[in-house]
Amino acid sequence: MNAKQRPAKDPIPRFAAREEEAEFWDTHDFTDYWDELEPANVLFSPNLTSSILLPLDGGTLSHTYRHAGAKGVKGETWSGRG
């Protein structure tokens, strides 16, 4: 399905509760909303001793690796800054 064939996406509503937001994102693909999202401001410590695993779909993972590569770092270590 190309962009012309894709159905119109729902607008991101204003959520009254986290549960409403969770329900919305459970039924919508956030990659359809890249142009409406804003980067989060996150502080990173240079000497982290813990990590988390975050499952990502193939498209999001590919996007992350491409963006990291453009910054000259590996996707696993990309901080999102700069």
C-alpha positions in Angstrom: 0.0 0.0 0.0 1.5 3.3 -1.0 1.0 6.7 0.6 -1.9 7.6 -1.7 -3.7 4.4 -0.8 -3.3 4.7 3.0 -6.4 5.6 4.9 -6.4 9.0 6.7 -4.9 8.8 10.1 -6.7 9.8 13.3 -5.5 13.0 14.9 -3.7 12.6 18.2 -6.3 13.5 20.8 -5.8 15.3 24.1 -5.7 12.6 26.7 -7.4 13.0 30.1 -5.6 10.0 31.6 -2.6 7.7 30.8 -5.0 4.8 30.3 -6.6 6.7 27.4 -3.2 7.4 25.9 -2.2 3.8 26.2 -5.4 2.6 24.5 -4.8 5.1 21.6 -1.2 3.9 21.1 -2.2 0.3 21.4 -4.4 0.7 18.3 -2.3 3.2 16.3 1.3 3.0 14.8 3.3 5.9 16.2 5.6 5.9 13.1 2.6 7.3 11.3 2.9 10.4 13.5 6.7 11.1 13.3 5.9 14.6 11.9 3.7 15.4 14.9 6.0 14.2 17.7 8.5 16.2 19.6 11.8 14.9 20.9 12.0 14.2 24.6 14.6 15.9 26.7 16.5 13.1 28.5 19.6 13.4 30.6 22.2 10.7 30.4 25.0 9.9 32.8 28.4 9.0 31.2 29.0 6.2 33.7 25.8 4.1 33.5 25.9 0.8 35.2 22.4 -0.4 34.2 20.6 -0.8 30.9 17.2 -1.8 29.6 16.0 -3.8 26.7 13.4 -2.1 24.6 11.7 -4.2 21.9 11.2 -2.3 18.7 9.6 -3.2 15.4 11.9 -3.5 12.4 11.0 -0.1 10.9 11.7 1.7 14.1 14.9 -0.2 14.7 16.1 0.5 11.2 15.3 4.2 11.6 17.3 4.3 14.9 20.3 2.7 13.3 20.2 5.0 10.2 19.9 8.1 12.5 22.7 6.9 14.8 24.9 6.0 11.8 24.4 9.6 10.4 25.8 10.8 13.8 28.8 8.5 13.5 27.8 6.1 16.4 26.4 2.6 16.7 22.7 2.3 17.2 23.2 0.5 20.5 25.1 3.5 22.0 23.3 6.4 20.3 22.2 9.0 22.9 19.9 10.9 20.6 21.8 14.2 21.3 23.2 16.4 18.7 
